[in-house]
Amino acid sequence: MPLKTQLRAKHGQVFRLGQVVNLLQMSSAELTEHLAAQAQENPVLVLRQRRAASMSATDVLEMTAVEQANSLYDHVFQELAGLIGQGGLMEKVITALVAELEPSGWLGRPVDAIAESLDLSVMLVETALQVVQKRIDPPGLFARNLQECLRLQLEERETMTADMDVVLAHLSELESGGTAALVRATGLSGDAVQDCLVLLRQLDPKPGTAFVSDPTLTREPDVRVSLSDDRLEIEYLAAWQGDVEIIDLPRSGRASEATEALAQARSLQHALKARASAQKQVVGQIVERQGAYFRFGDQALVPMTLSEIAQETGFHLSTVSRVLNGLLIEGPNGIVLARTLFSGTASVRGTQSKPQVQARIRALLAEEDSKKPLSDRRLTAILQSEGIAISRRVVSNYRQDIGIHPAAKRRQRA
């Protein structure tokens, strides 16, 4: 093959690969807009119009507003694009950290659990996390707990002091005993503690909630999972490759511009097929692993990571992440972002996911004696007796996440 022909073929392969990667990064709404623009520019490309459901002007405006807003995951991927683009271990670790990010903006799993799932050292993951925490904006994202979230914001403002360090270390005393207990625990003066609390109240304890992360009420899902005769059936609602047609021009008399337009249209069609194929393989694995969730709800959600799906499908970790970008799945329990189906274990030694443990905590507290409510320590003992390896601190965090007050406040309400 002549060198000129080889170079032309190589260029075509690179262009097609770029098309595939570009389309994988798009949400359904972004893909719709992209295809419409391509159909306007390319004379041989015809976009078949989909029959849209009837919507009021309000619905359209709300949908536009949501689609234009960044989700938390979109935001962090854009912020960390430079680090992820380095490839290698850095890309692997950061993508895994993003996968563990919860809507609050905190990490959902301990660093040692993430390191174990990646088969990497804790020190390496810890180092990567520190880099991410310093690089990301707003500060406080990727924190492991409330204290770290607040500390990161204080350091960004350059208002971290020795007194504040002591207050953060004993912040849990504030919830159980109020300001007086915090003063006793820290050994600081009442005025010093009050000054620190005034500053802390200016911070955002859950910076992730500032982002739009749940557009489920304003657009159609991409995938529908239904239960039929105890079998889960998957319907792909956004398979765009069937909606793109190409006007095939006769070879004789083609101008160079027409030939180029035809090549680009075929490349786009090929990229759409690759996108659909990747989506089907990734979603298929998700549904297979989370079959119990689609049958029984959150309490049946099992631990699952992006790395596991990547290994099963043979795709790169970043490809799996791109497929999940803004992907909505409708199941018997409602519409959810596909990313929310990824949950690590509640502890390094545990096998239960966070939603499973939270559901069990909610059930135990629903049956408690209102005159003798269960303390976090007692809850921990019960869970451990049931084979759930978890610490009291994690139980306390999970209880707070599901909106249940401490035992002392529940007793007061009885």
C-alpha positions in Angstrom: 0.0 0.0 0.0 1.5 3.4 -1.0 2.6 5.6 1.9 0.0 8.3 1.0 -2.8 5.7 1.1 -1.5 4.4 4.5 -1.5 7.9 6.0 -5.0 8.6 4.7 -6.2 5.3 6.3 -4.5 6.1 9.5 -6.0 9.5 9.6 -9.4 8.0 9.0 -9.0 5.6 11.9 -7.9 8.4 14.3 -10.9 10.5 13.2 -13.3 7.7 13.8 -11.9 7.0 17.2 -12.2 10.6 18.1 -15.8 10.6 17.0 -16.5 7.6 19.3 -14.9 9.1 22.3 -16.6 12.4 21.7 -20.1 10.8 21.5 -19.4 8.7 24.5 -18.9 11.8 26.6 -22.3 13.3 25.6 -25.5 12.9 27.5 -28.7 12.2 25.5 -29.6 15.9 25.4 -26.1 16.9 24.2 -26.2 14.1 21.6 -29.5 15.3 20.2 -28.1 18.8 19.8 -24.9 17.6 18.3 -26.7 15.4 15.7 -29.1 18.3 14.7 -26.0 20.5 14.1 -24.3 17.8 12.1 -27.4 17.3 9.9 -27.5 21.0 9.2 -23.9 21.1 8.1 -23.7 17.9 6.2 -25.9 17.7 3.0 -25.8 13.8 2.9 -26.8 13.4 6.5 -30.6 13.1 7.3 -31.8 13.1 10.9 -35.1 11.3 11.3 -37.3 13.4 13.7 -38.5 11.5 16.8 -42.0 11.9 17.9 -41.8 13.9 21.1 -44.2 13.6 24.0 -46.5 16.6 24.5 -44.9 19.1 26.9 -46.0 22.5 28.1 -43.8 25.6 27.7 -43.0 25.3 31.4 -41.8 21.7 30.9 -39.5 22.8 28.0 -38.0 25.7 30.0 -37.4 23.5 33.0 -35.8 20.8 30.8 -33.5 23.4 29.2 -32.5 24.8 32.5 -31.6 21.4 33.9 -29.7 20.3 30.8 -27.6 23.5 30.8 -26.7 23.1 34.5 -23.7 20.9 35.4 -24.2 17.8 37.5 -21.7 17.1 40.3 -20.1 14.4 38.3 -19.8 16.4 35.1 -18.3 19.2 37.1 -15.6 17.2 38.8 -14.7 15.5 35.6 -14.2 18.9 33.9 -12.2 20.2 36.9 -10.0 17.1 37.0 -9.6 16.6 33.2 -5.9 17.6 33.3 -5.1 15.0 35.9 -7.2 12.3 34.3 -5.6 13.1 31.0 -2.2 12.0 32.3 -3.4 8.4 32.0 -1.9 5.5 33.9 -2.3 5.1 37.6 -3.4 8.7 38.1 -6.4 8.3 35.7 -7.2 4.9 37.3 -7.2 6.3 40.9 -9.0 9.6 40.2 -11.7 7.9 38.2 -12.3 5.5 41.1 -12.5 8.4 43.5 -15.1 10.1 41.4 -17.1 6.9 41.3 -17.2 6.9 45.1 -18.4 10.5 45.2 -21.8 10.9 46.9 -24.4 13.7 46.2 -23.2 15.4 49.4 -19.7 15.8 47.8 -18.1 13.4 50.3 -16.4 10.1 49.5 -18.7 7.2 50.2 -16.0 4.7 51.1 -12.8 4.8 53.2 -9.5 5.2 51.3 -8.3 1.8 52.4 -11.3 0.1 50.9 -10.8 2.0 47.6 -7.2 1.0 47.6 -8.0 -2.6 48.2 -10.6 -2.6 45.3 -7.9 -1.2 43.0 -5.2 -3.5 44.3 -3.0 -0.4 45.0 -1.3 0.8 48.2 -3.3 3.0 50.6 -0.5 5.6 50.4 -0.8 6.0 46.7 -4.6 6.5 46.8 -4.2 8.8 49.8 -1.7 10.9 47.9 -4.0 11.1 44.8 -6.9 12.1 47.1 -4.9 15.0 48.6 -4.0 16.2 45.1 -7.6 16.1 44.1 -8.8 17.9 47.2 -6.3 20.7 46.6 -7.2 20.9 42.8 -11.0 20.7 43.0 -13.3 23.7 43.4 -15.4 24.3 45.5 -13.2 23.2 48.4 -14.6 20.5 50.5 -15.4 18.1 47.7 -13.9 14.6 48.1 -13.8 15.0 51.9 -14.1 11.9 54.0 -16.1 13.4 56.8 -17.5 16.7 58.1 -14.3 17.7 59.9 -12.2 17.2 56.8 -14.8 19.0 54.6 -14.7 22.1 56.9 -10.9 21.9 57.2 -10.4 22.0 53.5 -12.6 25.1 53.2 -10.8 26.8 56.1 -7.4 26.1 54.5 -8.7 27.5 51.2 -9.7 30.7 53.1 -6.5 30.7 55.0 -8.5 30.9 58.3 -7.3 27.7 59.8 -6.0 28.4 63.4 -4.8 26.4 66.3 -8.1 27.0 68.2 -10.0 25.9 65.1 -8.0 22.7 64.9 -9.0 21.8 68.5 -12.6 22.7 67.8 -12.8 20.5 64.7 -11.2 17.6 66.6 -14.1 17.7 69.2 -16.9 18.9 66.9 -19.0 15.8 67.7 -19.4 17.2 71.3 -21.5 20.0 69.8 -24.2 17.6 68.7 -24.4 15.7 71.9 -23.9 18.4 74.5 -24.1 21.8 72.8 -21.6 24.6 73.1 -20.9 24.0 76.8 -19.8 20.4 76.1 -17.6 21.7 73.3 -16.0 24.3 75.6 -15.2 21.6 78.2 -13.8 19.1 75.7 -11.5 21.7 74.0 -10.3 23.5 77.1 -10.7 26.8 75.2 -12.6 29.8 76.5 -16.2 30.3 75.7 -15.4 33.3 73.5 -12.8 31.4 71.6 -15.2 28.6 70.8 -17.9 31.0 69.8 -15.6 32.8 67.4 -14.8 29.4 65.8 -18.4 28.5 65.5 -19.3 31.8 63.9 -16.7 31.1 61.2 -17.8 27.4 60.8 -21.4 28.4 60.2 -20.3 30.4 57.1 -19.0 27.1 55.5 -20.9 24.6 53.4 -20.9 21.1 55.1 -22.1 19.4 51.9 -20.7 21.3 48.9 -21.9 18.7 46.4 -25.6 19.6 46.9 -25.0 22.9 45.1 -25.0 21.0 41.8 -27.9 19.7 39.8 -27.6 16.0 40.1 -31.1 14.7 39.6 -32.6 15.7 36.3 -34.9 12.7 36.4 -38.1 14.7 36.6 -37.5 16.8 33.5 -36.5 14.3 30.8 -37.1 10.8 29.5 -34.9 8.0 30.7 -32.3 6.5 28.4 -32.9 2.9 29.5 -36.0 1.1 30.8 -35.7 -2.1 33.0 -39.0 -4.0 33.5 -39.9 -7.2 35.3 -41.6 -9.8 33.1 -42.2 -13.4 34.5 -39.5 -12.8 37.0 -37.1 -11.9 34.2 -35.6 -8.4 33.8 -36.0 -7.0 30.3 -33.9 -4.1 29.1 -35.2 -1.5 26.6 -32.9 1.1 25.2 -34.8 4.2 24.5 -32.0 6.4 23.1 -30.5 4.2 20.4 -29.8 7.0 18.0 -28.0 5.1 15.3 -31.4 4.1 13.8 -32.4 7.7 13.4 -29.5 8.8 11.2 -29.8 8.2 7.5 -27.2 8.8 4.8 -28.0 9.8 1.2 -25.8 7.6 -0.9 -24.5 9.5 -3.9 -23.5 7.7 -7.1 -19.7 7.3 -7.4 -19.5 8.9 -10.8 -19.6 12.6 -10.8 -18.9 13.0 -7.0 -17.2 16.2 -6.1 -14.4 16.1 -3.5 -16.7 18.0 -1.0 -19.4 15.4 -1.4 -17.0 12.6 -0.9 -15.7 14.2 2.3 -19.3 14.8 3.5 -20.1 11.1 2.9 -17.1 9.9 4.7 -17.9 12.1 7.8 -21.5 11.0 7.8 -20.5 7.3 7.7 -18.0 7.9 10.5 -20.7 9.5 12.6 -23.0 6.5 12.0 -20.2 4.2 13.0 -19.5 6.2 16.2 -23.2 6.0 17.1 -23.2 2.2 16.7 -20.1 2.0 18.9 -21.7 4.2 21.5 -24.9 2.1 21.5 -22.9 -1.1 21.7 -20.8 0.2 24.7 -24.0 1.3 26.4 -25.7 -2.0 26.0 -22.7 -4.0 27.4 -22.3 -1.7 30.4 -26.0 -1.5 31.2 -26.3 -5.2 30.7 -23.7 -5.9 33.3 -25.2 -3.3 35.7 -28.6 -4.9 35.5 -27.2 -8.4 35.9 -25.3 -7.4 39.1 -28.1 -5.3 40.5 -31.0 -7.6 39.6 -32.1 -7.8 43.3 -32.2 -4.0 43.4 -34.6 -3.7 40.5 -36.8 -6.4 42.1 -36.7 -5.3 45.8 -35.4 -1.7 46.0 -32.5 0.1 47.8 -32.2 -2.4 50.5 -31.0 -5.0 48.0 -28.4 -2.8 46.3 -25.1 -4.7 46.3 -21.6 -3.2 46.3 -20.4 -2.5 42.7 -17.5 -0.5 41.3 -16.7 1.0 37.9 -13.6 -1.2 37.9 -15.6 -4.4 38.1 -17.8 -3.4 35.2 -14.8 -2.4 33.2 -13.2 -5.8 33.8 -16.4 -7.7 32.9 -17.0 -5.7 29.6 -13.3 -5.3 28.6 -13.7 -1.6 28.3 -11.3 0.9 29.8 -12.4 2.4 33.1 -12.7 5.9 31.5 -15.0 4.4 28.8 -17.3 3.0 31.4 -17.4 6.3 33.1 -18.3 8.1 29.9 -21.1 5.7 29.2 -22.6 6.5 32.6 -22.4 10.2 32.0 -26.0 11.5 32.7 -27.4 8.0 31.9 -30.9 7.6 33.4 -32.4 4.1 34.1 -36.1 3.6 34.7 -37.0 0.5 36.7 -39.8 -0.8 38.8 -38.7 1.5 41.6 -38.6 4.7 39.6 -36.0 6.6 37.6 -32.4 6.9 38.9 -29.0 8.1 37.6 -27.0 5.0 36.7 -24.1 6.2 38.8 -26.2 5.9 42.0 -26.3 2.2 41.5 -22.5 2.1 42.2 -21.9 1.7 45.9 -18.9 0.4 47.8 -19.0 -1.8 50.9 -19.9 -0.1 54.1 -16.4 -1.1 55.5 -13.2 -2.8 54.3 -14.2 -6.2 55.8 -17.9 -5.9 55.0 -19.9 -7.2 52.1 -23.0 -5.0 52.4 -23.4 -1.8 50.5 -24.1 1.5 52.2 -27.8 1.6 51.1 -28.3 -1.9 52.5 -26.9 -0.9 55.9 -28.9 2.3 55.9 -32.0 0.4 55.2 -31.3 -2.0 58.1 -30.6 1.0 60.5 -33.9 2.6 59.4 -35.7 -0.7 60.1 -34.1 -1.1 63.5 -35.0 2.5 64.6 -38.6 2.1 63.3 -39.1 -0.7 65.8 -37.2 0.8 68.8 -38.8 1.6 72.1 -39.4 5.4 72.1 -38.7 5.5 75.8 -35.4 3.8 75.4 -34.2 4.7 71.9 -31.2 2.9 70.4 -27.9 4.7 70.7 -25.3 4.5 67.9 -23.2 2.2 70.1 -26.1 -0.1 70.6 -27.0 0.0 66.9 -23.4 -0.9 66.0 -23.5 -3.9 68.4 -26.7 -5.1 66.8 -25.4 -4.7 63.2 -22.1 -6.5 64.1 -24.1 -9.4 65.7 -25.8 -9.7 62.3 -22.5 -10.0 60.6 -22.3 -6.4 59.3 -18.7 -5.3 60.0 -19.1 -1.6 60.7 -17.8 1.0 63.2 -19.8 3.3 65.5 -18.6 6.3 63.6 -19.9 5.0 60.3 -23.2 4.1 61.9 -23.5 7.6 63.2 -22.8 9.1 59.8 -25.3 6.7 58.1 -28.0 7.7 60.7 -27.4 11.3 60.0 -27.5 10.8 56.2 -31.0 9.2 56.4 -32.2 12.2 58.5 -32.6 10.5 61.9 -31.7 12.4 65.1 -29.4 11.0 67.8 -31.0 8.9 70.6 -31.1 11.8 73.0 -33.2 13.9 70.7 -35.5 11.0 69.8 -36.1 10.3 73.5 -37.1 13.9 74.0 -39.7 13.6 71.3 -41.2 10.5 72.7 
